[in-house]
Amino acid sequence: MTAPQLPFARPNVLDLAPRYAVLRRQAPLTQVRTPTGDPAWLVTRHTEARALLSDPRLGRSHPAPETAAKVSDAALNSGPVGDYNTEQANHQRLRKLLAPAFSAKRMRALGDHIRELTDGCLDAMQAAHDRSPGEPVDLHEHLAFPLPVLVICELLGVPYEDRDLFRDLSDRIGRLNEGDVARTAMSEFKAYTSKLANTKRANPAEDVISDLVLAQRAFPTFTDEDLARLAAGLIFAGHETTAGRIDLGVLMLLSDVNRRDAFAADPDRQVEGTVEEILRRTSPGGLGLVRYAHEDIEISGHTIPSGDAVIIALGAANQDPAAFTDPEQFDPTRSPNPHLAFGHGAHFCIGANLARTELRTVFPTLFRRFPGLRLAVDLEDIAVRPNRLTGGLNEVPVTW
């Protein structure tokens, strides 16, 4: 029997591919082919996904990266990364370095400023509406994209006026089956962040890239190449993933008028549960996290041989009926809500506090300003971007 090949077709922008539910019922782990045709293990159940995310025998590196299975030709998260012999030590060092910048305390302090930035984006939405009354306004272009960019630029110390440049670079490095395009873009991205790091060396500021530059004094093995690649990855992840959640969260609320009205009636009381359910219920991309077995792993009656690729489908795990009652239902009162949208264990997303702060700010602010917000097209007319690492949307036409 031929192993199924990722990505699976999904019925619309909000729902997962039905194939995930079928595979989840059949077995906790399934052998599949990646988009490049390489073999991998697909994990779709919550219990196994959570266990493997925290298992130190899985890593992002591989002892023979040139022979390892690849997920795509994108320039990020497409295959093994890092040094197999020093991965854990390097990861712990970088987490320790970055943790203060992304702490919950710092995010709370940033909250008021994020509200100001959100208000500015909504002013731009209103201005676009006033210029062309009766015409749809693209929420993606005026809110979902610029807000995370403004925030990550300030946090990392990246000039906002360069946003069109790294928007183009982010688009190209995330292309799944255009390897030459993605690799060229990554070279350009690293050249950009290297130049930025040199500027910070001469004039350090209170930002993350300045922190990384200063860290090189204490960690001489943290090379300029390492810094440039890490900075590019932080810029990419810091706006691409949050923009996708804003877009999909808005679609989730607007796809049911009763859901929209209930939230708009009392957004402050409902926001935390609503955000967690948006994180659980939406899935911007069509793949998952890729890891490699550093030794044989026995789990749920299966053996993952050392060196094999493992794809952990977070979206599928987050809709596992064994972990969530009525998992396909959107329930902002769901408690507990042990979703894995930010991963689990040692590799839990370091930007989770930042993402939550942005999402908990943007949705109440948006629906207080525009309580009658509605889609200007049918949901079926909006599609996830094909051939992109993070999926995401090109536009979200709305009116009010």
Buried (B, 14 or more C-beta within 10 A) or exposed (E): EEEBEBBBEBEBBBBBBEBBBEBBEEBBBBBBBBBBEBEBBBBBBBBBBBBBBEBEBBBBBBEEBEEBBBBBBBBBBBBBBBEBEEBBEBBEBBBEBBEEBBBEEBBEEBEEEBBEBBEEBBEBBBEBBEEEEEEBBBBBBBBBBBBBBBBBBBBBBBEEEBBEEBBEBBBBBBBBEBBEBBBBBBBBBBEBBBEBBEBBEEEBEEBBBBBBBEBBEEBEEBEBEBBBBBBBBBBBBBBBBBBBBBBBBBBBBBBEEEBBEBBBEEBEEBBBBBBBBBBBBBBBBBBBBBBBBBEEBEBEEBEBEBBBBBBBBBBBBBBBBEBBEEBEEBBBEBEEBBBBBBBBBBBEBBBBBBBBBBBBBBBBBBBEBBBEBEBBEEEEEBEBBEBBBBBBBEBBBBBE
